[in-house]
Amino acid sequence: QYRDKALELITERLTILNQKYYRFKFNKITIKNQKTRWGSCSKKRNLNFNYKILFLPQKIRDYIMIHELSHLKEFNHSTRFWNLVGKAIPNYIEIVNGLKLDGLNLL
């Protein structure tokens, strides 16, 4: 039941964030039940998200979506990648540090 809700929420918000910051093209969005990841981006330009993203605060959800969208341009974690993330979310370091401390245990 959560997958459908997550897909709806992510599709809607991802469209808004992508139009506002990037306008990147991607293929499909998939909702998964991952044990160690909030999201991922494939070489085929597919975006994958953990259904548990539903239960996170909006700013953390936005960060996860921006992070994966940024991989569409920079498929790595280089300085250019983080600069791209930082243009959309200037305080991303605070969010990243919180995610590292709590991981998937934020629920």
Buried (B, 14 or more C-beta within 10 A) or exposed (E): EEBEEBBEBBBEBBEEBBEEBBEEEBEEBBBBEBEEEBBBBBEEBBBBBBBBBBEBEEEBBBBBBBBBBBBBEBEEEEEEBBEBBBEBBEEBEEBBEBBEEEEEEBE
